[in-house]
Amino acid sequence: MDNGIITYINGPVIKAKNMKNFRMREMVAVGEKKLIGEVISIYEDFGTVQVYEETAGLKIGEFVYPTGKPLSVKLGPGIIGNIFDGIERPLNKIKEYSGNFINEGIGLISIDPNKRWKVNFLVKEGEYLEEGQPFAYVEETPLIKHYIMVPPKVKGRVTYVAADSEYCIEDVILKLQDDKEYELKMYQEWPVRIPRPVKRRFPIEKPLITGQRVIDTFFPIAKGGTAAIPGGFGTGKTMTQHQLAKWSDADVIVYIGCGERGNEMTEVLEDFPKLIDPNSNLPLMNRTILIANTSNMPVAAREASIYTGITIAEYFRDMGYNVAIMADSTSRWAEALREISGRLEEMPAEEGYPAYLASRLAEFYERAGYVETLSGKEASVSIIGAVSPAGGDFSEPVTQNTKRFVSVFLSLDRNLAYSRHYPAINWLSSYSGYLSLLNDWYRKNVSEDFFKLRGEMLKVLQEENKLLEIVKLVGEDVLPDDQRLILEVARLIKIGFLQQNAYHPEDTYVPLHKQYNMLRMIKLFYDKALFAIKKGVPIGKIRQMKGYSEILKMKYSIPNEYKDEFDNLQRNIEEEFSQILKSYEGD
């Protein structure tokens, strides 16, 4: 095939002639340094290429070389625990080549081709294998058994199986014979913009347990679901995603630092290898993949990083794992789209973003799901995307379009964050669309009245919000005691339940049964206090009760592996109210 010839250069966008034999979305090598690029448009003999590396020094007249395949990633052993850039090049390996800065023309290096892995085979000669079926596995980390699978659209009878031994990823370890012979290695290559196939999709019915009370109880996320965490600067988006990455009951975590500041991604790269997985007491990196594409790295690669991350997630889903993706943040990804669109001289839509922003967001979020894999396993990909609206303005296009495609909206509030209330999720503007779908699971696994109790407590917070408007005008003292009680109970919910300390061993992660019992104690106190007020007990007396302060402290004082502590607390509250009522009846 003839090479293209560069005729125009505008940052990460170049145009070339002699491109009629190239294909849309084909991966190409650009210039003498063989920069990695992707064809994004072709018209007659001219094509436009999006370059994923720095184009400084590139000259008009240099060649564009075809590869004959779309932008793809290698999927095989060596991904877990690694740190990649936006097009799956390992940053540790790049540092060995070029030091602290990424030089141009390094090429599409990927997972280590020379490392040897102990391969254990699951099949024998003569067996017939279908697409997606595992035929071997590698103990990639102590937490993840990496299954080597038959690639999609490949099937046949086994004619050769290597012996259980050590191999590198380029070795042929299995041969299949169907209409032709297939030689299978330990890795697959897959185009990042095409979703990996599944047998079928299941309805959402299981929650993604995070141990964060405001999420699990008030705004639950589902396995295979989608969530957005929008918030202005300093409201805790990254911190919230760190908590979800550490504590959610996903098997594999893919963390995409998409266009965030370098210091924020540095913090992730430094912290994650030190974090201990609470379920196994082993380093969290044993089940984590990091993709770092910071704001000072090539903007076009930032656009690709989202697709690289979701493709890796789908690969581990196909093995039967539940995978959670943290994308931080999709606003920076959208800004990359805007910059490339501007350099392409496309007609801009609202606030300069391209008109196809909504469809690109939809393409990303619709790759989440709870599915039956090609091999018949149940698995999921859950997507949790942070959104960084400028100035915390949720009316801007990225937030509004994201809202259309996600089912959980965890709105971060600047006032809560600045008052040190974390997670700073606003309970009035957040929502979860999975409540009805998860209702049966919560009833069977936690309590019959779980969501009824949640609704009653949320109603108290909504009533408090209305009353605070009156308090601002005339003060709290003019309110009747039953309304002042709502303010006190709302304080119990906010401080005693919703506020959570990520650095406290008992409070950083809270099991669902403890969450339910904590809320049950607050409801018990509210019911007893309301009855006492109707009997003439003043609100000041209720505020001074020992049970009031015990409820505020129960998240620290009652261990997660509790036995009788909540029964004792309930008994103490009931006895204290009984004594107060007797004293006032005596008066």
C-alpha positions as CSV (number, residue, x, y, z in Angstrom):
1,M,0.0,0.0,0.0
2,D,1.3,3.5,-0.8
3,N,2.2,5.8,2.1
4,G,0.3,9.1,2.8
5,I,2.2,12.4,2.5
6,I,1.7,15.1,5.1
7,T,0.4,18.3,3.7
8,Y,-0.8,20.2,6.9
9,I,0.0,20.1,10.6
10,N,-2.1,21.6,13.4
11,G,-1.1,20.3,16.8
12,P,-2.3,16.7,17.2
13,V,-4.2,16.9,13.9
14,I,-2.5,16.4,10.6
15,K,-3.8,16.1,7.0
16,A,-2.2,14.1,4.3
17,K,-2.7,13.2,0.6
18,N,-2.5,9.9,-1.1
19,M,-4.8,8.4,1.6
20,K,-7.5,6.8,-0.5
21,N,-6.4,3.2,0.3
22,F,-6.3,3.9,4.0
23,R,-9.3,2.9,6.2
24,M,-11.3,4.9,8.8
25,R,-10.0,4.3,12.3
26,E,-6.9,2.7,11.0
27,M,-3.8,3.0,13.2
28,V,-0.9,4.6,11.4
29,A,2.7,5.6,12.0
30,V,3.4,9.3,11.3
31,G,6.7,10.8,10.1
32,E,10.3,9.7,10.5
33,K,9.8,9.1,14.3
34,K,6.8,6.8,13.6
35,L,4.4,8.6,15.9
36,I,1.3,6.7,16.6
37,G,-1.9,8.1,15.1
38,E,-5.4,7.1,14.0
39,V,-7.2,8.0,10.8
40,I,-10.4,9.9,11.7
41,S,-11.6,11.1,8.3
42,I,-11.1,10.3,4.6
43,Y,-12.4,12.3,1.7
44,E,-11.3,11.3,-1.8
45,D,-7.5,11.2,-1.8
46,F,-7.1,13.2,1.5
47,G,-7.2,12.0,5.0
48,T,-7.1,13.4,8.5
49,V,-5.0,11.8,11.3
50,Q,-5.3,12.2,15.0
51,V,-1.7,11.8,16.5
52,Y,-1.4,10.4,20.0
53,E,2.1,11.8,20.6
54,E,3.7,15.3,20.6
55,T,4.0,16.5,17.0
56,A,6.6,19.2,17.5
57,G,9.4,18.7,14.8
58,L,7.1,16.9,12.4
59,K,7.5,18.3,8.8
60,I,5.2,18.7,5.8
61,G,6.2,16.1,3.2
62,E,7.0,13.3,5.7
63,F,5.1,10.0,5.2
64,V,2.1,8.4,7.0
65,Y,2.6,4.7,7.1
66,P,-0.4,2.3,7.2
67,T,-0.6,-0.7,9.7
68,G,-3.7,-2.3,8.3
69,K,-5.4,-2.6,11.7
70,P,-7.5,-0.3,13.9
71,L,-6.2,1.3,17.1
72,S,-6.0,-1.8,19.4
73,V,-4.7,-2.8,22.7
74,K,-2.9,-6.0,23.8
75,L,-4.9,-8.0,26.3
76,G,-3.0,-10.6,28.3
77,P,-1.0,-11.4,31.4
78,G,1.0,-8.3,32.7
79,I,-1.9,-5.8,32.8
80,I,-2.8,-6.1,36.5
81,G,-0.7,-3.9,38.7
82,N,0.7,-2.0,35.8
83,I,0.6,1.8,35.0
84,F,-0.2,2.7,31.4
85,D,-0.5,5.9,29.4
86,G,-3.7,6.6,27.4
87,I,-2.8,4.1,24.6
88,E,-1.7,1.3,26.9
89,R,2.1,1.9,26.9
90,P,3.6,1.0,30.3
91,L,5.0,4.1,32.0
92,N,7.6,2.2,34.0
93,K,9.0,0.7,30.8
94,I,9.0,4.1,29.1
95,K,10.9,5.6,32.0
96,E,13.6,3.0,31.4
97,Y,13.9,4.1,27.8
98,S,13.6,7.9,28.1
99,G,13.8,9.0,31.8
100,N,11.2,11.2,33.4
101,F,9.8,12.5,30.1
102,I,8.0,10.6,27.4
103,N,10.0,10.9,24.1
104,E,8.3,10.8,20.8
105,G,8.6,7.7,18.6
106,I,8.8,5.1,21.4
107,G,6.3,3.1,19.4
108,L,3.4,1.0,20.5
109,I,5.1,-0.9,23.3
110,S,2.7,-2.7,25.6
111,I,2.7,-5.6,28.0
112,D,6.1,-7.1,28.5
113,P,6.8,-9.7,25.6
114,N,9.8,-11.2,27.4
115,K,8.4,-12.0,30.8
116,R,7.7,-15.7,31.3
117,W,4.5,-16.9,32.9
118,K,3.6,-20.3,34.4
119,V,0.7,-21.5,32.3
120,N,-1.7,-24.1,33.5
121,F,-3.9,-25.7,30.8
122,L,-7.6,-26.6,31.2
123,V,-8.1,-28.5,27.9
124,K,-6.8,-31.5,26.0
125,E,-6.2,-32.4,22.4
126,G,-9.4,-33.4,20.6
127,E,-11.7,-31.1,22.6
128,Y,-13.9,-28.6,20.7
129,L,-13.6,-25.0,21.9
130,E,-16.1,-22.2,21.4
131,E,-15.3,-18.5,21.3
132,G,-14.6,-16.9,24.7
133,Q,-13.9,-20.3,26.3
134,P,-11.0,-20.3,28.8
135,F,-8.3,-22.9,27.8
136,A,-5.6,-22.0,30.3
137,Y,-4.8,-19.7,33.2
138,V,-1.9,-17.8,34.7
139,E,-1.7,-16.8,38.4
140,E,-1.1,-13.2,37.5
141,T,-1.3,-11.9,41.1
142,P,-2.3,-13.6,44.4
143,L,-5.8,-12.1,43.9
144,I,-6.4,-12.5,40.2
145,K,-6.3,-15.8,38.2
146,H,-5.8,-14.6,34.6
147,Y,-7.8,-16.9,32.2
148,I,-6.4,-17.3,28.7
149,M,-9.5,-17.3,26.4
150,V,-10.3,-18.3,22.8
151,P,-10.7,-14.9,21.0
152,P,-14.2,-13.8,19.8
153,K,-15.1,-15.2,16.4
154,V,-12.6,-18.1,16.7
155,K,-13.6,-21.7,17.4
156,G,-12.4,-25.2,16.5
157,R,-11.1,-28.5,17.6
158,V,-7.8,-28.6,19.6
159,T,-5.0,-30.0,17.6
160,Y,-2.1,-29.0,19.8
161,V,-1.7,-28.1,23.5
162,A,1.6,-27.0,25.0
163,A,2.7,-28.7,28.2
164,D,2.2,-26.9,31.6
165,S,5.3,-24.8,31.8
166,E,6.6,-21.2,31.5
167,Y,6.0,-19.2,28.3
168,C,6.2,-15.6,27.2
169,I,3.1,-14.0,25.6
170,E,4.4,-14.4,22.0
171,D,4.7,-18.2,22.2
172,V,2.0,-20.3,20.4
173,I,0.5,-22.4,23.2
174,L,-2.6,-23.8,21.5
175,K,-3.8,-24.6,18.0
176,L,-7.4,-25.0,16.8
177,Q,-8.6,-26.5,13.5
178,D,-12.0,-25.4,12.0
179,D,-12.3,-24.0,8.5
180,K,-8.7,-23.0,9.0
181,E,-6.0,-23.4,11.6
182,Y,-5.7,-20.9,14.4
183,E,-2.5,-20.4,16.4
184,L,-3.4,-19.0,19.8
185,K,-1.0,-17.0,22.0
186,M,-1.4,-15.8,25.6
187,Y,-2.8,-12.4,24.5
188,Q,-5.5,-11.0,22.3
189,E,-5.6,-7.7,20.3
190,W,-8.9,-5.8,20.4
191,P,-9.9,-2.5,18.8
192,V,-10.6,-0.1,21.6
193,R,-13.6,1.6,20.0
194,I,-15.6,-1.6,19.5
195,P,-17.3,-3.2,22.5
196,R,-16.3,-6.8,23.2
197,P,-19.2,-9.3,22.5
198,V,-21.3,-11.0,25.2
199,K,-23.9,-13.7,25.0
200,R,-26.7,-11.6,26.6
201,R,-27.3,-8.8,29.1
202,F,-29.1,-9.4,32.4
203,P,-31.4,-6.9,34.2
204,I,-29.7,-5.0,37.0
205,E,-30.5,-6.6,40.3
206,K,-27.4,-6.6,42.6
207,P,-25.8,-3.5,44.3
208,L,-22.1,-2.6,44.1
209,I,-21.4,-2.5,47.9
210,T,-19.0,0.4,48.7
211,G,-19.2,0.6,52.5
212,Q,-20.0,4.3,52.2
213,R,-23.3,4.9,54.0
214,V,-24.6,7.8,51.9
215,I,-24.1,5.7,48.7
216,D,-25.2,2.2,49.9
217,T,-28.2,3.4,51.8
218,F,-29.4,6.6,50.1
219,F,-28.1,6.4,46.5
220,P,-27.0,2.8,45.7
221,I,-24.9,2.0,42.7
222,A,-25.6,-1.3,40.9
223,K,-23.2,-3.9,39.6
224,G,-23.2,-3.3,35.9
225,G,-24.5,0.2,36.5
226,T,-23.4,3.7,35.8
227,A,-22.8,6.6,38.1
228,A,-21.5,10.2,37.9
229,I,-19.8,12.2,40.6
230,P,-19.9,15.8,39.6
231,G,-18.4,18.6,41.7
232,G,-16.3,21.7,41.6
233,F,-12.7,22.0,42.6
234,G,-11.9,20.7,46.1
235,T,-15.2,19.0,46.7
236,G,-13.7,15.5,47.0
237,K,-14.2,13.8,43.6
238,T,-10.9,12.0,43.6
239,M,-11.1,11.2,47.3
240,T,-14.6,9.6,46.8
241,Q,-13.3,7.6,43.9
242,H,-10.3,6.4,46.0
243,Q,-12.8,5.1,48.6
244,L,-14.8,3.4,46.0
245,A,-11.7,1.8,44.4
246,K,-10.5,0.6,47.7
247,W,-13.7,-0.7,49.3
248,S,-16.2,-1.6,46.5
249,D,-16.8,-5.3,46.2
250,A,-15.6,-5.4,42.6
251,D,-12.9,-8.0,41.7
252,V,-10.9,-5.7,39.4
253,I,-10.5,-1.9,39.5
254,V,-9.5,0.1,36.4
255,Y,-8.6,3.7,37.4
256,I,-8.4,6.1,34.5
257,G,-6.7,9.5,35.3
258,C,-8.0,11.2,32.3
259,G,-6.6,14.7,31.9
260,E,-6.3,15.5,35.6
261,R,-3.5,17.6,37.0
262,G,-0.1,15.9,37.2
263,N,0.1,16.2,41.0
264,E,-3.3,14.5,41.5
265,M,-2.3,11.6,39.4
266,T,1.1,11.5,41.1
267,E,-0.8,11.1,44.4
268,V,-2.8,8.2,43.0
269,L,0.4,6.5,41.7
270,E,2.1,7.0,45.1
271,D,-0.9,6.0,47.2
272,F,-2.4,3.0,45.4
273,P,0.7,0.8,45.6
274,K,0.7,1.4,49.4
275,L,-3.0,0.7,49.9
276,I,-4.0,-2.7,51.4
277,D,-7.0,-4.6,50.0
278,P,-9.3,-4.9,53.0
279,N,-10.6,-8.3,51.9
280,S,-7.2,-10.0,51.5
281,N,-4.8,-7.8,53.4
282,L,-2.6,-7.8,50.2
283,P,-1.6,-4.7,48.2
284,L,-4.6,-3.2,46.3
285,M,-2.5,-3.1,43.2
286,N,-2.9,-6.9,43.0
287,R,-6.3,-6.2,41.5
288,T,-5.9,-2.7,40.1
289,I,-4.9,-1.3,36.7
290,L,-3.9,2.4,36.4
291,I,-4.2,4.5,33.2
292,A,-2.5,7.9,33.7
293,N,-3.0,10.5,31.0
294,T,-2.5,13.9,32.8
295,S,-3.2,17.4,31.5
296,N,0.4,17.9,30.3
297,M,0.4,14.7,28.2
298,P,-0.7,14.7,24.6
299,V,-4.4,15.7,24.4
300,A,-5.3,13.2,21.7
301,A,-4.1,10.3,23.8
302,R,-6.4,11.6,26.6
303,E,-9.4,11.1,24.3
304,A,-8.2,7.5,23.7
305,S,-7.6,6.7,27.3
306,I,-11.3,6.3,28.1
307,Y,-11.6,3.6,25.4
308,T,-8.4,1.9,26.5
309,G,-9.7,1.6,30.0
310,I,-13.2,0.3,29.1
311,T,-11.7,-2.3,26.7
312,I,-9.4,-3.6,29.4
313,A,-12.4,-3.7,31.8
314,E,-14.4,-5.7,29.3
315,Y,-11.5,-8.2,28.9
316,F,-11.5,-9.0,32.6
317,R,-15.3,-9.1,32.6
318,D,-15.1,-11.8,29.9
319,M,-13.1,-13.9,32.4
320,G,-16.1,-13.8,34.8
321,Y,-14.9,-10.9,37.1
322,N,-16.9,-7.9,38.3
323,V,-15.0,-4.9,37.2
324,A,-15.4,-1.3,38.3
325,I,-14.0,1.6,36.3
326,M,-13.1,5.0,37.9
327,A,-12.8,7.7,35.2
328,D,-11.4,10.9,36.6
329,S,-12.6,13.0,34.9
330,T,-14.8,12.8,31.9
331,S,-14.8,16.7,31.7
332,R,-11.1,16.6,30.8
333,W,-11.9,14.0,28.2
334,A,-14.6,16.2,26.8
335,E,-12.2,19.1,26.7
336,A,-9.8,16.9,24.6
337,L,-12.8,16.3,22.2
338,R,-13.4,20.0,22.1
339,E,-9.8,20.9,21.3
340,I,-9.5,18.3,18.5
341,S,-12.8,19.3,17.1
342,G,-11.6,22.9,17.0
343,R,-8.4,22.0,15.2
344,L,-10.6,20.1,12.7
345,E,-12.5,23.3,12.2
346,E,-15.9,21.6,12.9
347,M,-19.0,23.6,13.7
348,P,-19.1,24.0,17.5
349,A,-22.2,23.3,19.6
350,E,-22.9,24.7,23.1
351,E,-19.8,26.2,24.9
352,G,-17.6,25.1,22.0
353,Y,-18.0,21.4,22.6
354,P,-18.6,19.3,19.4
355,A,-22.1,18.4,18.5
356,Y,-21.4,14.7,18.9
357,L,-20.4,15.1,22.7
358,A,-23.7,13.4,23.8
359,S,-23.3,10.4,21.5
360,R,-19.6,9.9,22.6
361,L,-20.7,10.0,26.2
362,A,-23.5,7.5,25.5
363,E,-21.0,5.2,23.7
364,F,-18.8,5.1,26.8
365,Y,-21.5,4.6,29.4
366,E,-23.5,2.0,27.5
367,R,-20.5,-0.3,27.6
368,A,-21.4,-0.9,31.3
369,G,-23.7,-3.8,32.1
370,Y,-24.3,-7.1,33.9
371,V,-23.9,-9.8,31.4
372,E,-23.6,-13.5,30.5
373,T,-20.1,-13.8,28.9
374,L,-19.4,-15.9,25.8
375,S,-18.2,-18.7,28.2
376,G,-21.5,-18.6,30.2
377,K,-20.3,-16.8,33.3
378,E,-22.1,-13.9,35.0
379,A,-20.0,-10.8,35.2
380,S,-20.2,-7.0,35.1
381,V,-18.6,-3.7,34.3
382,S,-19.7,-0.8,36.4
383,I,-18.6,2.8,35.4
384,I,-18.2,5.6,37.9
385,G,-17.2,8.8,36.1
386,A,-16.1,12.0,37.9
387,V,-17.3,15.3,36.2
388,S,-15.5,18.6,36.8
389,P,-17.8,21.4,35.8
390,A,-16.0,24.8,35.7
391,G,-16.9,26.8,38.9
392,G,-19.2,23.9,40.0
393,D,-21.8,24.9,37.4
394,F,-23.9,21.8,36.8
395,S,-25.8,23.4,33.9
396,E,-22.7,23.1,31.6
397,P,-22.9,20.6,28.7
398,V,-20.8,17.8,30.0
399,T,-22.7,17.5,33.3
400,Q,-26.1,17.8,31.7
401,N,-25.3,15.2,29.0
402,T,-23.7,12.9,31.5
403,K,-26.9,13.1,33.5
404,R,-28.9,11.7,30.6
405,F,-26.9,8.5,30.4
406,V,-26.1,7.6,34.1
407,S,-28.6,6.2,36.6
408,V,-26.8,7.4,39.8
409,F,-26.0,11.1,40.2
410,L,-23.8,11.8,43.3
411,S,-23.8,15.6,43.4
412,L,-20.9,16.9,45.4
413,D,-21.6,20.1,47.4
414,R,-18.9,22.8,47.9
415,N,-20.5,24.0,51.2
416,L,-20.4,20.5,52.6
417,A,-16.8,20.0,51.5
418,Y,-15.7,23.3,53.0
419,S,-17.4,22.4,56.3
420,R,-15.4,19.2,56.4
421,H,-18.5,17.0,55.8
422,Y,-17.2,14.0,53.7
423,P,-18.3,12.4,51.5
424,A,-19.7,15.8,50.4
425,I,-22.6,14.2,48.6
426,N,-25.7,16.5,48.7
427,W,-28.7,14.4,49.7
428,L,-31.2,16.8,48.1
429,S,-29.8,17.0,44.6
430,S,-28.4,13.4,44.3
431,Y,-30.5,10.5,43.2
432,S,-30.3,6.8,42.2
433,G,-32.4,5.2,39.5
434,Y,-31.7,1.7,40.8
435,L,-33.9,1.8,43.9
436,S,-36.8,-0.2,42.5
437,L,-34.4,-2.7,40.7
438,L,-32.4,-3.3,43.9
439,N,-35.4,-3.4,46.3
440,D,-35.7,-7.2,46.3
441,W,-32.0,-7.8,46.9
442,Y,-32.0,-5.4,49.9
443,R,-35.2,-7.0,51.3
444,K,-33.7,-10.5,51.1
445,N,-30.2,-9.7,52.2
446,V,-30.6,-6.8,54.7
447,S,-34.1,-6.1,55.9
448,E,-37.7,-6.0,54.7
449,D,-38.1,-2.4,55.6
450,F,-34.7,-1.1,54.4
451,F,-35.9,1.3,51.7
452,K,-39.0,2.3,53.7
453,L,-36.7,3.4,56.5
454,R,-34.4,5.2,54.0
455,G,-37.4,7.1,52.6
456,E,-38.5,8.2,56.1
457,M,-35.0,9.5,56.9
458,L,-34.7,11.3,53.6
459,K,-38.1,12.9,54.2
460,V,-36.7,14.3,57.5
461,L,-33.8,15.9,55.6
462,Q,-36.2,17.4,53.1
463,E,-38.4,18.8,55.9
464,E,-35.3,20.2,57.6
465,N,-34.3,22.0,54.4
466,K,-37.7,23.8,54.3
467,L,-37.5,24.7,58.0
468,L,-34.0,26.2,57.6
469,E,-35.5,28.8,55.3
470,I,-37.8,29.9,58.1
471,V,-35.0,29.7,60.7
472,K,-32.9,32.1,58.6
473,L,-35.7,34.7,58.7
474,V,-37.1,34.4,62.3
475,G,-34.8,32.1,64.2
476,E,-35.2,28.6,65.6
477,D,-36.8,29.7,68.9
478,V,-40.2,30.5,67.3
479,L,-40.6,27.0,65.9
480,P,-42.9,24.6,67.8
481,D,-41.0,21.7,69.5
482,D,-42.1,19.1,67.0
483,Q,-40.5,21.1,64.2
484,R,-37.4,21.8,66.3
485,L,-37.2,18.0,66.8
486,I,-36.9,17.6,63.0
487,L,-33.9,19.9,63.0
488,E,-32.3,17.7,65.8
489,V,-33.0,14.4,64.1
490,A,-31.7,15.8,60.8
491,R,-28.5,16.7,62.7
492,L,-28.3,13.1,63.9
493,I,-28.7,11.8,60.3
494,K,-26.1,14.2,58.9
495,I,-23.4,13.9,61.6
496,G,-24.1,10.5,63.0
497,F,-24.9,8.7,59.7
498,L,-24.0,10.6,56.5
499,Q,-20.7,12.0,57.6
500,Q,-18.0,9.4,57.3
501,N,-14.3,9.4,58.4
502,A,-12.1,7.7,55.8
503,Y,-9.2,7.6,58.3
504,H,-11.0,5.8,61.1
505,P,-10.7,2.0,61.1
506,E,-14.4,1.4,62.1
507,D,-15.8,4.2,59.9
508,T,-13.9,4.0,56.6
509,Y,-16.0,1.0,55.6
510,V,-19.4,0.1,57.1
511,P,-21.2,-3.2,56.3
512,L,-24.8,-2.9,55.1
513,H,-26.3,-4.5,58.3
514,K,-24.6,-1.9,60.5
515,Q,-25.8,0.9,58.2
516,Y,-29.3,-0.4,58.6
517,N,-29.1,-0.7,62.4
518,M,-27.6,2.8,62.7
519,L,-30.5,4.3,60.7
520,R,-32.9,2.2,62.8
521,M,-31.6,3.7,66.0
522,I,-32.1,7.2,64.6
523,K,-35.7,6.3,63.6
524,L,-36.3,4.8,67.1
525,F,-35.1,8.0,68.8
526,Y,-37.2,10.2,66.5
527,D,-40.4,8.2,67.2
528,K,-39.8,8.2,71.0
529,A,-38.9,11.9,71.0
530,L,-42.0,12.9,69.0
531,F,-44.2,10.9,71.5
532,A,-42.4,12.6,74.4
533,I,-42.9,16.1,72.9
534,K,-46.6,15.4,72.5
535,K,-46.7,14.5,76.2
536,G,-45.2,17.9,77.1
537,V,-41.4,17.1,77.3
538,P,-39.5,20.1,76.1
539,I,-37.0,19.8,73.3
540,G,-34.2,21.0,75.5
541,K,-34.6,18.0,77.7
542,I,-34.5,15.6,74.8
543,R,-31.3,17.3,73.4
544,Q,-29.6,16.6,76.8
545,M,-30.3,12.9,76.8
546,K,-27.5,10.4,76.9
547,G,-29.1,8.5,74.1
548,Y,-28.8,11.5,71.8
549,S,-25.0,11.7,72.2
550,E,-24.7,7.9,72.0
551,I,-26.4,8.0,68.6
552,L,-23.9,10.7,67.4
553,K,-21.0,8.5,68.5
554,M,-22.3,5.0,67.5
555,K,-20.4,5.0,64.2
556,Y,-17.2,5.0,66.3
557,S,-18.3,3.3,69.5
558,I,-20.1,0.2,67.9
559,P,-17.7,-2.1,66.0
560,N,-18.5,-3.3,62.5
561,E,-18.5,-6.9,63.8
562,Y,-21.1,-6.0,66.5
563,K,-23.1,-8.6,68.4
564,D,-25.4,-7.1,71.0
565,E,-24.4,-3.4,71.0
566,F,-27.4,-2.2,69.0
567,D,-29.8,-4.1,71.2
568,N,-28.2,-2.6,74.2
569,L,-28.4,0.9,72.7
570,Q,-32.1,0.4,71.8
571,R,-32.8,-0.8,75.4
572,N,-30.9,2.3,76.8
573,I,-32.9,4.7,74.6
574,E,-36.2,3.1,75.5
575,E,-35.4,3.1,79.3
576,E,-34.2,6.7,79.2
577,F,-37.4,7.9,77.5
578,S,-39.5,5.9,79.9
579,Q,-37.9,7.6,82.9
580,I,-38.3,11.1,81.3
581,L,-42.0,10.4,80.6
582,K,-42.6,9.2,84.2
583,S,-40.9,12.3,85.7
584,Y,-43.1,14.6,83.5
585,E,-46.3,12.7,84.3
586,G,-45.4,13.0,88.0
587,D,-45.0,16.8,87.6
